[in-house]
Amino acid sequence: MAMIPPIDYATASQEIRAEHDRELSLRGRMTNMKRILLNSPAAHRIYAEWFTLRDLLKPTLDDRAIWLLSMAISETMRAEVPVTFFRRALMDGGLDPEAIEPTTDETLLI
């Protein structure tokens, strides 16, 4: 199976380095997945739009509701990486993804 390597910042193009630096300034960390996505700055920006959506939903929904909505979308799309991301977010928030009882409002979302 072919593997896409993560970017090497030292040899990356100016466009890739700029996107890398932008990600670090916005979110403070760079994961291996992000380093791989940065092979295409456009792909990385598409991925990062989830954070924009989260920020737009924040005034109306709490983290749990946002994670449940996002996980439901990811599960429907059969997207394993985001499902894992949102399950981990729930667990980091002290919740068991297998035992969550959605509220009435959360049920409407998911």
Secondary structure, 3 states (H helix, E strand, C coil): CCCCCCCCHHHCCHHHHHHHHHHHHHHCCCCHHHHHHCCCHHHHHHHHHHHHHHHHHCCCCCHHHHHHHHHHHHHHCCCHHHHHHHHHHHHHCCCCCCCCCCCHHHHHHC
